[in-house]
Amino acid sequence: MPWTITIKRDVQKQLEKLPQLIREILFTLLLELEQDGPVRGNWSNYGKLSKNRHHCHLKKGKPTFVIVWEVKDKNRKIVEVTYVGTHEKAPY
């Protein structure tokens, strides 16, 4: 059973402002999250921020783009993307 991926409203608004390449990388990661779940050790600088929060880099260099997601319900397999943007503004 695939995971359900939700994206916070403010993150949805931010998506339009992201460079095209970053959006393409993001959608690739979202497909992996949906198919394989929230633990994505194959992605650059992946790490657990807490028990249910994870992050990884979408692009290294300047600026570095990151994504933060949270497992909302492990039993129902729901993940919510809480941040996508530059490393400097990341909430961790």
C-alpha positions in Angstrom: 0.0 0.0 0.0 1.5 3.4 -1.0 2.0 6.2 1.4 -0.2 9.3 1.2 1.8 12.5 0.7 0.3 15.9 1.8 1.9 19.3 1.3 1.2 22.2 3.7 -0.6 25.1 2.1 2.4 27.6 2.6 4.7 25.0 1.0 2.3 24.7 -2.0 2.5 28.4 -2.5 6.3 28.3 -2.3 6.6 25.6 -5.0 5.8 28.1 -7.8 8.8 30.2 -6.7 11.3 27.3 -6.8 13.6 26.9 -9.8 12.3 24.3 -12.4 15.2 21.9 -11.6 14.4 21.9 -7.9 10.8 21.2 -8.6 11.7 18.2 -10.8 14.0 16.8 -8.1 11.3 17.4 -5.5 8.7 15.5 -7.5 11.1 12.6 -7.9 11.6 12.5 -4.1 7.8 12.7 -3.6 7.3 9.7 -5.8 9.9 7.8 -3.8 8.2 8.8 -0.5 4.9 7.6 -1.8 6.2 4.3 -3.0 8.9 3.5 -0.4 8.0 5.5 2.7 9.6 8.3 4.7 13.1 6.8 5.3 15.2 7.9 2.3 18.8 7.0 3.1 19.6 7.1 -0.6 19.2 10.9 -0.8 21.9 13.4 -0.2 22.4 14.5 3.5 19.2 12.6 4.5 18.7 12.6 8.3 16.1 12.1 10.9 15.4 15.3 12.8 13.3 13.6 15.4 11.3 10.4 15.7 8.9 11.4 13.0 10.6 14.3 11.2 13.1 13.8 8.3 15.0 16.0 5.9 17.4 15.9 2.9 19.1 18.1 0.5 17.5 18.5 -3.0 20.5 20.4 -4.3 24.0 21.1 -2.8 25.9 24.3 -3.4 24.7 27.9 -3.1 21.9 28.1 -2.5 21.3 24.7 -1.0 17.7 23.5 -1.2 16.2 21.2 1.4 13.0 19.5 2.2 11.5 18.6 5.6 8.7 16.1 6.0 6.9 14.5 8.9 5.1 11.2 9.4 1.6 12.2 10.5 0.2 8.7 10.9 2.4 5.6 10.5 -0.5 3.2 10.6 -2.4 4.9 7.8 0.9 5.8 6.0 0.5 9.6 5.9 3.5 11.9 5.4 3.3 15.7 5.3 5.8 17.9 3.6 6.3 20.9 6.0 9.1 22.8 4.3 10.8 23.2 0.9 13.3 25.9 0.3 16.8 27.2 1.1 18.9 25.7 3.8 19.2 29.1 5.6 15.4 29.3 6.3 14.9 25.6 7.1 13.0 25.0 10.4 15.5 22.7 12.2 
